[in-house]
């Protein structure tokens, strides 16, 4: 629970004069309503805000910069990794000079307390000056958030400082006063999830999180459609990449393009894309839920009072979730590769069912997982390189291009494109090994005996360049794939009314 430094005072009951009744809400809300709800005089409120400003201004320089805000939030047990300090500085710093003086801080407090009062009144349907657990539960349900009795009790307990089972406006204000974003019920719930991770009570509690969120399905739909659209748009490049990867002789782009056109025409460039689209939703769902599970597992493993996890641990959780998702949908990936390369083995391309049955009967169930190991080996290094490059590029853009301003969507897209391309290039040899193992039947005399056999045969016959066949069309996919995914995802979020 947040514990703000308080000015030494005694709160006194106060009536707002010439102002509408806040309980009946018969007129516009003003600061008098807030003072009445807090039982504060204007002088007492001024002293409280000044005391909080001085708490952040530990060096007593008369203003707050990023370092002071970050240190103050850290002292209040607000997780640093969510970058609330940066957001709080941005929302308070009205003249954009990188510093927050007292007047700017005071204006933020005025706006935030009015905002919090409005949502408090909306939740307090009985208008008795407090939020009951059932009122909070109703508000969460209306916002599309399913929450169990135990989690609701933890939520109320975290905000309820005097442990009387209800939430007063003062407790509500103290909990959310330094939250720099819009105080919607969804945002408040997510904020509680995050600050609850570092609860300084007897136990660090990990909320059940977004896995119980009704909107999780909407996010999955948005992500699935975005992924399906981007994969379809870049399917010709993916088909070309796979064809080049399996060529053990000299591989050239133009002859490969002509072969694809000759054997299948325009639709030949989209062979295997149906499976690519079908596997987007289950892969995203499995990765999503596995990531939440591994995050909770790692957090609990850190012991009591250490519920929060850092960037490295999130990378591990993400890598493990990616491995689980990759393993679950891998047979579909193998069948897709066989479909994309089948015509180059001189036969008529069968339909999906016939091909899957042939693999099962002729090669056995294990054949569906050929190349899985090199595929899994590339997940964590790719994610690590991608994340490190993205953060580095974003910081460089802020320092040298944006002059400490936050990067917008186009800059983020550019950073993501470059970092994704760099990560893909570094682990590309593993992709080549995987694709060659997937494409070759395991019951033939020339079949690869394993990952090491693919590596040595490729190195001996084709040299190091053999491990980068198809890299160019793969890199060409990065920009349009990232752009289309981003644009479609944002459009779907608006269509599905997601924030």
Helices and strands as residue ranges (DSSP letters): H 31-38, H 42-56, E 63-64, H 66-75, G 80-82, H 84-92, E 100-101, H 102-123, E 130-132, H 133-142, H 149-159, E 166-168, H 169-176, H 185-196, G 209-212, H 216-233, H 235-246, H 253-264, G 265-270, H 273-301, H 311-341, G 342-345, H 352-363, G 365-369, H 372-400, H 409-426, H 428-439, H 451-462, G 464-468, H 471-495
